[in-house]
Amino acid sequence: MATIKEIESQLRKAKKELRELRTHNQFLLERLEKAHERNAEIRKQMMTMTFDDVIKTQKELADYQEKIKKDKELIETFDKQSQVKLDSNLNGDTSRENQQAR
């Protein structure tokens, strides 16, 4: 059988864990409430949008997608150039090693 001190120790640990769980639960509830409020605000904005707002948003989206596409192409080009440069450096080093071995 467990002694009184052991039981009291377990009780303190359980109470501490319960406080931590309650705090975490409160945090999650507040976070959920903020998400609901944010979603309600977005729904309200979408319902009150004018046709001009929709067109403006679509244009901004198209511009953003075009910019992202150009950025990806630029990155791919840079990567290819870097790879070619690395390959030429490696090939150059190999030929130097071959020349030194002769």
C-alpha positions in Angstrom: 0.0 0.0 0.0 1.0 3.5 -0.7 1.9 5.8 2.1 0.1 9.1 2.8 3.1 11.1 1.5 3.2 9.2 -1.8 -0.6 9.7 -2.3 -0.2 13.5 -1.5 2.6 13.7 -4.0 0.5 12.0 -6.7 -2.4 14.4 -5.8 -0.2 17.5 -6.2 1.1 16.2 -9.5 -2.4 15.5 -10.7 -3.6 19.0 -9.6 -0.6 20.6 -11.4 -1.4 18.6 -14.6 -5.1 19.6 -14.3 -4.1 23.3 -14.1 -1.9 23.0 -17.1 -4.6 21.3 -19.1 -7.2 23.9 -18.1 -4.8 26.7 -19.2 -4.1 24.9 -22.5 -7.8 24.4 -23.1 -8.5 28.1 -22.4 -5.8 29.0 -24.9 -7.3 26.7 -27.6 -10.8 28.1 -27.0 -9.6 31.7 -27.4 -7.8 30.7 -30.5 -10.9 29.0 -31.9 -13.0 32.1 -31.1 -10.6 34.4 -32.9 -10.8 32.1 -35.9 -14.6 32.2 -35.9 -14.6 36.0 -35.7 -12.0 36.2 -38.5 -14.1 33.8 -40.7 -17.3 35.8 -40.0 -15.5 39.0 -41.0 -14.3 37.4 -44.3 -17.8 36.1 -45.0 -19.3 39.5 -44.4 -16.7 41.2 -46.7 -17.4 38.6 -49.4 -21.2 39.1 -49.2 -20.9 42.9 -49.4 -18.4 42.9 -52.3 -19.4 44.9 -55.4 -18.7 43.7 -58.9 -15.9 46.1 -59.2 -14.3 44.7 -56.1 -14.5 41.2 -57.6 -12.9 42.3 -60.8 -10.1 44.1 -58.9 -9.4 41.1 -56.8 -9.3 38.8 -59.8 -6.8 41.2 -61.5 -4.7 41.3 -58.4 -4.7 37.5 -58.3 -3.7 37.2 -62.0 -0.9 39.7 -61.5 0.3 37.8 -58.4 0.3 34.5 -60.2 2.2 36.0 -63.1 4.8 37.4 -60.8 5.2 34.0 -59.1 5.6 32.3 -62.4 8.3 34.8 -63.5 10.1 34.3 -60.1 10.0 30.5 -60.6 11.4 30.8 -64.1 14.1 33.1 -62.8 15.1 30.7 -60.1 15.1 27.8 -62.5 17.4 29.7 -64.9 19.7 30.7 -62.1 19.8 27.1 -60.9 20.6 25.9 -64.4 23.4 28.5 -64.8 24.8 27.5 -61.4 24.7 23.8 -62.3 26.5 24.5 -65.6 29.1 26.6 -63.8 29.6 23.8 -61.2 29.8 21.2 -64.0 32.4 23.2 -65.9 34.4 23.7 -62.7 34.3 20.0 -62.0 35.3 19.1 -65.6 38.1 21.7 -65.5 39.4 20.3 -62.2 39.4 16.8 -63.7 41.4 17.9 -66.8 43.9 19.6 -64.5 44.3 16.4 -62.5 44.8 14.4 -65.6 47.4 16.9 -66.8 49.3 16.7 -63.5 49.2 12.9 -63.6 50.9 12.8 -67.0 
